[in-house]
Amino acid sequence: MTKDTPTPSSNTPTPVADTSPLRSEWSSLERAGVTLRKPSPLSVDATTYTFIKPLERRSIGEVMWLAQRSTRDGPCGLVAVKRLLGPASSPRRHRLIEEVELAFRLRHPAIAQVHHMVLHERMPHILMEYVDGPSLDTVVSAAAARGRPVSTSFALYVAGELAEALHHAHTAKDEEGRPLGVVHRDVSPRNVRVEGSTGAVKLTHFGAAYSLLANREESPKTLLKGDVAYASPEYLFQQRPLDARSDLFSLGLTLAELLTGAHLFDLEDATRTGPVGSLRPEERPSLPLEHMQGCMERFGPEDVQRAAACLPEPLQALLHKALKREPAERYATAGAMRDALRAALAGQPQPYGRKEAAEELGQLLSEATVIRGRAEFAEAGLFPDMQDAHELEPDEPASPGAGIRDPATAE
């Protein structure tokens, strides 16, 4: 990453230290009402990035594209490129900048890496690591379609890797050694990917994260960022200042879903007895906010016990601790939860790691290909023999979190 400050119209990667030119440029673009569609190829120094297909769309306007990276010597790999559609929101664009500023400080094998910020066609684009594999949303859907959850070892392995990634983020410091105070705020299946060829787990999307980063733009007090279906009680009701233990509750919900094949709460039957109030989710949630608040108002250890009844007692105890209503009763740190998860994994009958995770994932997706018609999958392109042409059109309406993986690029 270069240290020179680019002009706003430059295709040079934007440095972390100075994003004010982009902020000023985008403010004028918003007033002009600029709207863009499919990007043309962009260049950074001597490297060209050619957009192939959309990988993911979100209701707030973000689109993740798969792009081919090429130099003078020819193609040299794939990257993911995130851009924000529509001219609507200056805060959203500023938070994109802040995501990059934060992501550059988080260098860890289990966190999808951000490479550059580029202003291309007068719109923000973030070049980042492409994870060639499904999200946990797709994994859970595929497992539900075949009628059997993933193995206990797979669930513990994935959760342990995520806890390690969160430990790195939670303990990150700035250049002067001051804690950044990072809270991801959107630890959920859609923001976790498992690389198909290696079994590596990657936590993504720090755009919803809170941190003590200097000049960070605060979210409105009435705005809930991330998927509320995986929010902690303290975040869902805005009861107290958030800390890292909020992410551990979200990780506990994700782990429970992997282990049991279902969300902890009966979301279809959930009702709320009181008004939602002034709170609103930033993007379209996977279930109505009032439903999740209704579930959480009545939430207690009996909910965890009911969901985990089929699990061995050590796993029940692990989930009970992660899903305590009071943050002080949960694991004190992500590192402590990581250690508990890895101890539980070590207690399984057979050793389990990346290789085994990749093999299990491949088998799951193979089985899911056969029964695809019985479930809705987040990434239709995982099934190349049943590719739907309309799924590749960027201008078609898409459900939140819908994604497409290019089968032609798979190994």
N, C-alpha and C positions, 0 to 999 in steps of 0.2 A: 504494500500500500504506500502510495507516494506521500511525501510530507508537504509538497507544494500546494498552496490553496488555489483551486481552479476558479475560473470565471463561471457564472451561473449557466452559461450556454455550453460549457465544455463537456466532453464525454470522458474526462479524466475522473477516476474514482474520487469521491469526496472524502477528505480526511475526517477523522473523528473530532479533531480539535476545533474545527471551524465550520459550522453548518449555517451560519448566518446568511451567506449568499443564496443558498437554496431557499431559506425561509422567506427572504425578501422577494425572490423571483416567483415563488409559488403564490404569494399574496397577490401579486399583480395578475397572475394567470387566473386566479379564482375570480377576480373582479371582471376579467374578460370573458369568463364562461367557457374555458377551453375543455373540450371533451375528446378523448382519444379512443381508438379501437385497437385492432391487432397491431402490435408494434412492428416496424421494419427492423432489419438487422441493426444492431448497435455495435460500436467499436470502442474498445478501451486500449489505448496505445496501439500495439500491433496485433491485437486479438479481436476477432469478430465473433459475435454471438447471434446466431440465427434462430428465431423462435420456431418451434415445431408444433406443439399442441398444449392446450391448457391442462394442468395437473389438478388444480383445485380452485374452486370459486367460493367466496364467502359473501354473506349478505351485506356486509359493510362496503363491498366494492372491490376488495382485494382479489386479484387473480394471480395464481402461481402458474408460470409457464415453464415447460421443458425447452431448453435451448441447447443447440450444438455449438461448442466452442471450437474455433478454428484459428490457426496461425498461418504464416506463410508456408509452413511445411505441411499443411492439411489439417483435417479434423483431429482434435486432441481431447475429446471427452464431452460429457454432458454436464450442464449446470441447471439449477432452478433459478428463475428470475421472477421476483414478486413486483407487481405494479399495482397502483391504486387507480381504479376506474372512477370516472366522474369528477366534476370540479367542485363538489359540494363542500368539503370540510377542511378548513385549515388545521384544526386540531388533529385530525387523523393523519394528515401529511406530516405534521410536526412529530407525532408519535412514531411515524415510520422512521424519521431521522433518529429519534431517540432510541428506537429498537436497534438501529445500526450502532449507535454510540455505545449502547450497553452490550450488544452481541460481540463487538470487537474485544471486549474485556473478558469474555467467557470462552476460553479455549479448552475444550475437553472432548475426548473421543465420543462421549454419549450426548453431545450437544451439536446439532446441525450448524456448521460454520457459515458465517457471513463473510463474503470476500470483498465486495465493493458496493458503494452507493453511486449511482450514475443518474444524471439528469438527461434523459433521452426523449426527443420529440417534446421537450418542455414538460415532461412528466417524470416523477420519481420511479426509479427501478433499482431493486436490490438484488445483486448477484450473490447466490448462496449455494451451498453444497446440495447436490441432488442425491436424495436417498432413494435408491432403486428398490423399492419394496412397499408393501401396503401399510396403511395406518392401522392402529389397533381397532378403529371403527370397523374396518373391513374384516379384520381377524375375528372380531366378536360376531359380526353378521354371518361370516362363513361358518363359524362353529355352531351358531344357532341353526343354520340351515341344515347342517348334517345331524343335528340333534345331540351333540356332545361337545362340552367345553374343551378348551385347550388343556393340555396336561398340567398338573400341579407344578411340575418342574418348569415348564414354559412360563407360567404366570409368575412364579417366584424369581426366575431369572430376569424377566423383563422388568418387574418391579424393583429388583435390586439394582439394575443398571440405571433406572430412573432416579432412584434414591441417591445414587452416586452422583448423577448429573446435578440433581438439586443441591446436594451438599456442596458441590463446587460453586454453584451459582450463589447459594446463601452465604458462603464464606468469602466471596470475592471482595477485593479491595481496590481502591483507586491507586494512582501512581504515587501518592503520598502515604499509602498504607492505611487509609481510612476505610472502614467497612462500607460497602455499597448498599447494604440492606435490601438485597433483591428478594422480591416475592413474585413468583411467576404468575399467579392468579388465574391460570387457565390450563392446569395439568388435567388432561382429559384424553380419551382414546383418539380423538381426531388429531391431537398434537403430538402423537408418538408414532414413529415409523420403525419398522423392522426391515433391515436390508435383506433381500431375498437370498443373495449369494453367500453372505457371510454370517447372517444372524445378528449383526450389530444393531443395537437399539439407539435411536436418536430422538432426543427431545427437541421440539421445534417451537416456533412462534413465541418469541419473547416480546411481541408487540403489546400484549396486555400486561406486561410486568410492571410492578412498582419498584422503584429504587430510590436511593438518596443521591443519585447522580445530580451534579450541579446543574441548575437551570432546567430541571426536568419539569415538563408541563403536567400539572396535576389534573387528574380526571375529575369531572364534576361529582359532587357528593352523592347525587341521585343516580349516577350511571354505574351499572354493573358491567364490567368487562369480562369477556370469556363466556364459556358455556355454563349457565347457572345449574345445569343438572349435576355438575361435579363441584359446586361451590361449597365452601365450609359454612357452618352456621353463622360464624362471626362476620363473614363477608356477605352472606345472603341477607342478613338483617342489619348490616352496618353498625354492629354493636360496640366495637372497640377497634383501636388501631390494629392493622394486620401485622403479623410477623410470619416467619418461615413455617410455623406449625400449621398455618392455613393450607399450604401446599401439601402437607403430609396427610391431611384429611382427604383432599382431592385424590392423592395417590392411593389412599385406602379404598376409596370408592372405585377407582379404576381396577385395583387388585381384586376386589370382591367380584366385580363383573367378569374379570378373566377367569377366576376360580369357579364361579357358579354358572356363568353364561347368561346372567341377567343383572340388570341394575338393582341396587340394594332396595330401592323403593318400587312399589307397584304404581308406576307412573300413570297408567291408564285410568286407574280408579281414584287417583289423588284429588282431593278437594281442599279448598281453603275456606275457613270460617270468617275471615276478616278481609278488609281491603288490602291491596298491595301497597297503597300509599303512593309516594312520589317516585319510588324507585323504578328504573327501567333498564332493561339490558341494552348494551350497545349494539349487538347484532342479534339476528333472529336465533333464539335458543332452540335446543333440541326438544324442549318441552316448555309449556307456558310458565312464566315466572311464578304466577300465583299457585300453580300446582306444586312446584318445588318448595315454595314457602310453606304450603299446607303440610307437605310431608315433613319438613324440617321442624315445624312447630311441635309436632307430636313425636319427633325422633327420640329414641332412647336405646339402651343396650338390647332390649328385646327385639328390635328391628335387625340388629346385627346377628343376634343369636338365631333368629328365624331364617335369615338368608344363609348363614354359615352352618346350619345344623348338620348338613351332610359332610362337612369337612372334619378332618382329625382335630383333636383338641388343641395341639400347638398352633395350628393355623387359625382356629377360632380365636385363641388368645391374641395372636398377632393382629387380627382384624379389629378385635375389641379395643385394643390399645390405640391403633391408628385412628379409629373412628369415635373416639371419645368426644362428647359434645364440648367439653371444656378444654381449651388448648393446653392448659397446664397439666392435664392428665394424659396427653398423647406422648409419643416419643419426643424427647427434648430437642433433637436435631435430626436432620435427614441422615447424617452419618450414623446415628444410633439405629434408625430404622433400616438403613442399608445393612448394618451388621446383623440385625435380627433376621432380615430376609435371606441373607447369604448363609446364615447358620441353618435356617430352615431348609434351604436348597441343599446344603451339604448333608442333611439328614435324609434326603431322598435315596431310594434304593440304588440308583445308578448316577454316575457323574453326569453333569449337564452344563453345557456352555454354548458358545456361539455355534459350533458345528451342529450340535443337536437341535438348537433352535431353528437353524436354517433348514434342516431336514424335516422337522415337524411342520414348519411353515409351508414348505413345498408340498408336503402330503396334504395338508389342510386345503390349500388352494386347488390342488388337483381334484380332491373330492368335491369341493365347492363348484368347480367348473361343471360337473355333471348335474348338480341340482340348482344351478343358478336361478332358474325360474321360480324357485320357491322363496326367494328372499331378495331384498333390495340391498345391493352392495354399494359402498361409498365410491369404489373405483371400478367402473365397468370395464375399463381397458385391461384389467387383470385377466379377462377371459377373451383372448383374441379370436377364438372361433365363433364368438357371438357378439362381435363388436357392433355397436349401433352408430350409424353415421351421424344422427342428430346429436349424439353426445360430444362430438368433436367441434360443434359450431359454437364459437365463443359468445354469440349474440342471443342464443336461446336461453330462456329462463332456466335456472338451476337451483336445486334444493341446497340449503346451507351445508357446506362441507362436502358437496359432491365433487368427485375427482375422477380423472381419467389418466391412466398410465399408458404410455405408448408401447404396445407389444413388440413393435419392430425393433425397439432399442434394447429389449431384454436379452440377456446372455443365454 
